[in-house]
Amino acid sequence: MGAFALDIYKGAKMANTKKLNNAIQSKGLKLEFVAKSIGISIGSMSNKMNGKTDFKLPEVQKLIKLLNLSIEEANDIFFK
């Protein structure tokens, strides 16, 4: 996992929610399902998707797994 492992421990700054939303939609998932899958309420998910709060590291890790994101996709969404 190399460079990706280093990036993920830096933590996610403001996520690129447009790209995240595109990734969610491309998998045919609904925000409610995604929120429940990563252990947060739909209200918290809404706040994160609207840039009011940041995703926490465990949430980012769960999103990467749930959405089956490549290293490049994850870096592009969460770490740029």
Secondary structure as GFF3:
##gff-version 3
##sequence-region A 1 80
A	DSSP	alpha_helix	2	10	.	.	.	ID=ss1
A	DSSP	alpha_helix	17	26	.	.	.	ID=ss2
A	DSSP	alpha_helix	31	38	.	.	.	ID=ss3
A	DSSP	alpha_helix	42	49	.	.	.	ID=ss4
A	DSSP	alpha_helix	57	66	.	.	.	ID=ss5
A	DSSP	alpha_helix	71	78	.	.	.	ID=ss6
###
